[in-house]
């Protein structure tokens, strides 16, 4: 397959120069009303403290690590079973 080579500079294409956007901090926001308190501490997301977990104990950490180890072992068994089945199908 041959590559395309333009014959003249006009065939290379055109570069379009974009103008920078207007700085929104200088003027008004084109008629948009301000949204709530726009201070540095304002957040449109409600407080998420009610979803936070209390301080974790060593027992909870140990339980999570045990569950992770069981999940890793189960995943390894599934992978080994899949490889074994693929080998059996390839040799059949």
N, C-alpha and C positions, 0 to 999 in steps of 0.2 A: 504494500500500500504506500503510495507516495504522499508526502506531506504537502500541505497547501502553503505556498509562499506568495505573499502579495507582490504585485508587479510594481506598484508605486507607493509613495508614502500616504497617499489619500486612501489606499485600501487598508491601511493599518487600523483605522477607526478614529474616533474622535474622543478627546478628553473633555469632559464637561466639568466646569468649575462651579462648585456649590457655594452659595452665599451662606455665611454664618447666620444662625438663628438670632432673633432679637433677644437681648438679655431681659429675662422676665423679672429680675429683681428691681430694675429701674422704673419701669412704668407700672400701670395697673395690669391686672391679670385679664385683660380684655373683657371686662364686665363680669367676671366670675366672682361670686360671693365667697368670702373666706369660709373655710370648713372648720367649725369648732375653734378651739384654742390652738393656735399654731405655734405655741411656745416649744422650747427644746424638750420639755418633759411630756408633751402631748403624744399620745399613742391612740390610733383608732381601734386598736385591739383591746378588749376588756382585760382586766387583771387575770392572769393565769395562775395565781397562787393557789386557787382551790384545786388545781389539777396536780400540783407538785406532791411528790412522795415525801413522807417524813424521813428523818435521818435513818439511813440503813444500818442494820446491825451486822455483825460478823456471820450470824446464822443465816440471814437472808443472802449474803454474798456467797456463802458456802452452798446454799440451795441452788442459786443461779448457776454456779460453776458446775455442780453435779448435773443439773438439767442440760447444760451446754455440752458436757462430756457425753451424756447419753444420746443427745441429738447428733453429735459428731460420729459416734459409733454406729448409730442407725443409718446415717447417710453413707458411711463407708461400706456397710453391709449392702445397701441398695446399689452402690456403684459396683462393688465386686459381683453381685448377682447379675447386673446388666452386662458386665464384661464376660462373665461365664456363659450367659445365654447367647451373646453375640459370637463367642468362640464356638459354641455347640452348633449354631446355625451355619457358621462358615465352614465347618468340617463335615456337615451332613450332606 
